[in-house]
Amino acid sequence: MRWGRATAAFVLALLSWVGSAQAALTENEVTVGVFGMRPTPIMEQRFQPLVDYLNDSVEGVRFRLAVLPPDELDLAIRRNQVDLLLTNPTHYIMVRSENTLSGVLSTLVARHDGTITRSLGGVIVTRQDRDDIETFEDLVGTTIAAPGTRFLGGYRAPLYEVFDSGIDLREEANFDFVGTHDAVIEAVLNGRADVGFIRTGVLESLRKLGARHIEQLRVVHPQSMGSYPFQVSTRLYPEWPMVTMQHMGADLERRIGAALFSLDPGDPAAMLSGIAGFGPPGDYAPVEEMTRRLGLPPFDARPEITIADIWQQHRVLAIVSGVFILVVAALSVALLLRNVALRRSEERFRCFFEDNASVMLLIDTDTDLIVDANEAAATYYGWPREELKGRPVRDLWASHCRHYDAIFHDKRRKAGCHLHTHRLRDGELRRVEVHVTPLEDPHDGERMFVIVHDITERDRAEKALNNERERLNNVIEGTNVGTWEWNIQTGETVFNERWAEMIGYQLADLQPTTIETWMAFAHPEDLEKSEQVLQACFRQERDYYEVEARMRHRDGHWIWVLDRGRVLEWTDDGEPLRMWGTHQDITARKQMEQELQLAASVFVHAREAILITDLEARIVDVNAAFTEMTGWRRDEVIGHTPKFLQSGRQDNRFYQQMRDRLRTVGYWSGELWNRHKNGELFAERLTVSLVRDAGGQPRNYIALATDITDIKTYQSELEHRASHDPLTGLPNRVLMADRLRQEMARVRRRGGMLAVAFLDLDGFKGVNDQYGHDMGDKLLIEMARDLSEQLRETDTLARISGDEFLVLLGGVSHERDARPIIDRLVETAAEERIIEGKPIQVTASIGYTFYPQANRIDDETLIKQADSAMYEAKQGGRNRACRFHRS
């Protein structure tokens, strides 16, 4: 009876203490202790948004963040200086063994690049160049860096994975405990350790922050875990638990739990903390089992048997009686505490379920029916709550859910998360994120607890963001600019590949990149100017940064870049934090400016004609050479456009292309014909360039012209000589061959036919022998004139050698159309001619052929056929024409 009264008094005192502690919490503040797995500033930056979210979501309580190293965190827990604990599973098992806890309130849900997970594991890393470390056996005898013994992913999970294969690294290797995961990576990279143990997600987090040095690492014993988003070397364990201390009180626990479960993945607090929210408590039994097998704290102590224990064994009856009483008392207290904890847990869950703003469902896994739904679910889906209960869960789907069989029908009953599209009662389709947790109910069997978050707007925003990113990447790719991102506080700088290409490097050649990389390549004189503009931006005296600077190319020369940027992120103290910008290569433009400035300096003395206009093409100045070339004085052209010089030999399209080139590129160069003041045409080589002022704005157009009329005339004469017979002026063999090939191509495209005639003068050698070559040349000139008069405009007569001529008759519809023309040529050639008072008469033998023919032939073959027919005409008595026939 006295024992019962003492127990009751103890329970009342305990409840009074819990109540006073809860009241104190309500009036004061709740300290959220976080296990410091990485440097404190990084952890504070990550989890402060979560604490700010709790301050906004839970009324009447002020939450304070305390990121502490393991030893300091344990001391703070023992002194009751921590009320809410977010830690790794290993540390939770240790804390639970040494302190009285209310239990796990919820489990953190992590995310990476859109993939959500509730699990963590260990990663074994080494340097890329360590080819000798591939398997667990290779770890024997190495130095292993780890953050500490209390870390799950950073120590116990990798240790257990190797231990399970038969190797205890505590005996076979040397451990160096360095405090944080970042310190582990640094120890491996600098060679202080051969291998490092870190938790999952650390490598991906550093890569996302732009830390290029992690590319020097590789993962030992990599595991494939399906859609798991992180590199991992071990099996997976539940993510970090959120634990409440015993003195918290049920009401405050419920409100905190509701706030955590209501944290949407798209909420800024979740996104800034790099998490997807919190879910129901995970199963930490595998962590405890692993710790027991490894014999690590809190399962490392072994009871000692003393002499006093042995002596007590002689009092068998007393001992048996005492043990019996203690067992009964312990079982009674344990049963009482378990029932109280169970009722509190059920009450917390029911309050959490009913009052939560998130959509929550309870599913019977045997029937796939909804057995319970909270008010938020009824409001969301549009059915009354009683109608929602008993409805098949598939009624909520817009299409069959492929995750259904994987989660609801999986015998392992693992918790999971997936995306799907649900249909509301009114038919509206909404994109949702579904969190599923298995529950074991001894009375009702297996249930599935489901939390649904509407992510429709977030999904649309992500798609819009992806489209915007793609558009921005296309703009950057299309404009061919280099980009940079600068962390002003740390100096870390990220460049794109084009930035490095401008100075002749690949980006990998410059790694790791910092602001010192830029300073190493920039011209010292331009660095001072850049620093002045930057400081003005940091003082917010300028809205943006813009400087033209020189950078040394890999080949040793200097290039010019237009460096532009803006500070887009500031600290809470108003200090600049991050800055983004671009590099544009303007070397060509700067060179052009220098050339134009030089041209302006020699304007008066230049021998070339120079004309300067405004942007509307009105002339503002000309030099003396311009007047000499065109005949127009300066006072006659000022204020006018250069149209008065146009000769008419270039059409409007020519001038439009010139203007387009000037507008897009800034200069134009070419040849054209202009008209002198006296009306004569002259040819000139013209270069027009756009001139910019010191601020980079377009100012004028400047044109430099050189008179090339004599060159063009001489060039025309050379071209004529190259294609014509110097004696008769007729086309030569080269020009005739070109025209023949063109006419053959036209026949192949459009049909019809052509004729080729080979004409050789009979008796021409006798003229030369009797009267001399001068008389023979005069005969050829008159013969060429007379034969040409017998041809049409579409025909061609060519002298190919001595007294031999070729005739091309184009546009012939039928063979009979060509014969009259050929007969006239024979008659004309036979006419008597009086040359220098002497009568001279010769005849002509002509062979001719037609194209096309049954066989495919080229122009040379066609000429050979006509030549062959011409010899047949000579053999037949001369002064006649013969058609080519195949033998």
C-alpha positions, 0 to 999 in steps of 0.5 A: 500500500505504501509502495502504491502511494509512493508511486502515485506521489512520484507520478503526480510530481512527474506530471507537475514537473512536465506541466511546469516545463511545458509552461516555461516553454510556452512562455519562453523559447524552444531551443532546436539543437542540430547535430553539427556534421559540417562547419557551423556556418554552413549548418546554420545557413541551411537550417535557419530557414526551418527555424524561421518557419517554425517561428511563423507557424507555431504561435506563442513560442519562440524557436532558437537554432543551436548548431553544436558539435557532438560533445557540446550537444550531449552536454547541452542535452544533459543540462536540459538546454535543448528542447527539440533535437534534429540529429543523425540516427546513431546519435539519437540511439545514444541520446535515447540511452542516456536521456528520457525522450518523448520519442521521434516526432517526425523524420526528415525528408531530403531532396536532390535535383527534384528527387525526394528520399527519406534515407541516408547512407555512407560514402567511401571516397578516395582520390581518382589517382589511387588505383590501388584502392578498389575493394574492401580488402584494399582498405586494410592498412590504410589511414581513414579520415572520418568526422567522428564515432557518433556519425552514422553515414560518416563512420558507423554505416561504412564501418558496418558495411566492411565489418559485415564482409568479415573485416574489422577496420578498427583493428585493420586500419588507422582512423583519423577523426577530423570533426566534420565531413568537409575536413574529411574531404580535405584530408583525402585531397591533401594526402593526409588520409588514404580514404574518407568516410562521409554521409550521402549527399555531401558530395552532391551538395558541394558540387551544387555549390560549385566546388570543382575539387571534388571531381578529384574524388571517386567512390569506393564500392558504389551501390545502385539504389534505383531512383536514390539520388545520391552516390552511396557505398552502403545500405540505407538507413532512415534519415535524421529524426526530429526528437522531442525532450520529455519536458515538451508537453503533448500540446506543444508536441502536437503543434510542432508536429503539425507545423513540420508535417505541413511544410510543403516541399515548395515552401521557401523554408524547405527549398532554402534548407535543401529538404522536402519537408518531414514525414512520419517517424522512420524505423530506427531498429536497423540502426540499433541492430548495427550499433549492437553488432559493432559493440559501439556506444551505448552498447559497449558497456559490459557488467562486472561481476564482483565478490559482493555479487558472489557472496550474495548468491548464498542468500538464495531465498532472499535473492529470489524473492527480491528478484521476483518483486523487482521483476513484478514492479518493473513489469508493472511500471513498464506496462503502465508507461507503455500504456500511457505512451501508447495513449499519448501517441494515439492522442497526438496522432489523432489531433495531428490527423484531424487538425492538420492543414495537409491532406491526409488519408488512411488506406486499407491495404487489403481492400484499397478503400479509404478508411479515414480522411481528415477535413483538409482532404474533404475540402481538397477533393470536394467530397464530404468527409463521410462520402470520401470514406469507403471510396476506392483510392483509385477514384482519386487518380486521373490515370492508373498509378504505376507506383500502386503495385510497387507500394501498396502490394509490396510485401516489404511495405516500405515507406515511399514518395511519388508524384501523380495526377489526381482528379477532384470531384469537379473534374479538375486535374491537380499534380500532387506529391504523395507520401506513403507510410505503412502502419501496423494496427493490431486490431484493424490490420495493415494500413497505409498513412498517406499525406498529399501535397498539391504541387500543381503551381510548383510544377508549373513554376518549375516548368516555366523555370526550366523553359526560362533556363533553356531560353537563357542558355540559348541566348548565351549560346547564340550571343557567344558570350562568356559568363561568370558568377562571383561569390564576393565574400569567398572569392570563389568564381564560376566561369563557362567554357566560352569565357576560357575559350576567349583567352585560348584555354579550356575551362578544365585548364584553369581549375580551380577558378577564383577571382584571382583567375580573372586578375591573373589574365587582366591587364594591370592598368585595366584592373585599377579601373575595374576596381573603381567601378566595382567599389561604386557598385558595392556602395550602390552608387552604380546599378551595374558594372561595365568596363572594357578591359584587356586580357592576355591570350594564351598565345601572348597577345592581348584581347579586348573584352566588354565586362558587364555584371550586376550584384544580385544578392546581398547579405542582411548587413547590406554587403555584396554577396554574389555577382553575375555577369558576362564577357564579350570579345570586342577585339575586332571592334577596338581594332576598327576604332583604332583604324578609324582614328588613324584614318581621321588623323590622316584625313587631310593628307590621304590620297584616297577620297574620304567622305564622312556622313552622319547616321542619316547618310548626310555628308558632313565632310570630304577631303581634297582627294574626293573633289579631285575624283568626283569633280564636286567641291566640298561646299556643293556636297555638304548636307546632301546624301551620296545618291548624286554619285550613283551611276545606275549600274548598281540596283536598289538591292545592292545598296540595301545589302550595303546598308544591312551590312553596315547596320549588323557588322559595322562596315562594308567593302566592295567595288562599284561604279559612280558618276563624275560631275561631268557625267563620265562613269568611273570605277572605285574600290569603296570601304565604309565603316561605322565610327563609335564615340568614346562611350561606344555609341554610333557616331558617323560613317566614314568612306574611303574610295580609290579610283580603279577605272584604269585597272578595270579597263585594263582588266576588261581588255585582258579578259577580252584578249584571253577569250578572243582571237587577236586577228579577227576579234572572233571568240577563240577555242576557250570561249567557244568550248565554254559556250558549247558546254553551256548550250549543251547543258541548256539542251539537256534541261529544256530539250531541243538540239544544237549543231556544231560545224567545223569549217576549213578554208580550201586553198588558203595556203596557196594565198599565203604562198603567192601573196604573203602572210599579210594578204592571208591575214587580211583575207581571214579578217574579211572572211570572218566578217562575211561569215558572221553576217550569215549567222543569227544572234544566237549563233557563235563563230570562233577561229580556233587556228590558222584557217579553221573555224568552229560554228555553234548553231543554237536553238535548232528545232530540227536538223533541217533547220541547220542545213540552210545556214550551213549552205550559206556559209559554203556559198559565202566562203566561195565568193571572190574578194578584192584585197589590195586590188587583187582578186582572191578566191578560196572555198570552204569544206564544212563538217557538221553534227548534232546534239543530243545523240543516242549515246552520251557525249561531251563537247570534245567528242562533238567537235571531233565528229564535226572535224571528221565530217569536214575531212569527208567533205574535202575528200568528196571534192571540197567546197561542200558540207557533209553531215557526220555519220557513225561508221 
